[in-house]
Amino acid sequence: MREIVFDTETTGLDPNTGDRITELGAVEVIDYIPTGKTFHAYVNPQRSVPKEVVDITGLTTEFLSDKPLFDEVGPDFVAFVGDATLVAHNAPFDRGFINMELARLGMDIYADDRFKDTARIARAKFPGSYVSLDALCKRFDISLDTRDKHGALIDSLLLAEVYLELMGGRTRALDLSGKGSATSNAVEFPARSPRPVALNRGQTESERAAHDAFVDEMGDNALWKKLSFQ
């Protein structure tokens, strides 16, 4: 199952009042595991960035002035996403902005059912707890050392780790049954055939006699006897 974990940075909170995307970041995951494929772009919003937003993202009007417009970035993002489900933290916010930008270009927007909201998943899993990205990283012991400012790609990478934990963690990807899966990228541990020739015992006769005497002292309920480790 291919999904795209993504994040946007913007000039403000409302795409309906002139706010625009300033940065896009995305991470490909398959069966909840990041594949290493990412998408990242800074975007010239064609408007000034308020100081309070700069304090959060570090992206100034001057820095973004020579970056590509969304006209150039948008089609590349759509191609990266393909037909995958989109995963975001507080997804309605990011959905509103990405769809606004796509609509401006006359491109198809993403339907609501294409999105998964990790904040909503976390609220259901941990009712009454803080579910900000920072709080979830701390809960799952995910390092925040790379995050001195909000950044779309950094936050997408962190969210990919959080999403994996919310969906069951890395043990979900392990298949210890030896049967494997035709649709999973799980690590498989196939059953081994018996040795053609048994290994020689390493004990001497006297060591084995001493061991048997020791086990006998434990009585008939000794675990060693029940499991036939003699």
Protein Blocks (a to p, Z undefined) as FASTA:
>chain_A
ZZdddddddfblblknopacfbdcddddeehiaehiacdddddehiacdfklmmmnopaf
klmmmpccfklmmmmmmmmnmmaccddehkllmmmmmmmmmmmnopacddfklpccfklm
mmmmmghiacbfklmmmmnopafklmmbccfklmmmmmmmmmmmmnnpjmlmpcfkonop
akbccdcdddddddfbdcddfbdfklmmmmmmmmmmnojmlmklmnopZZ
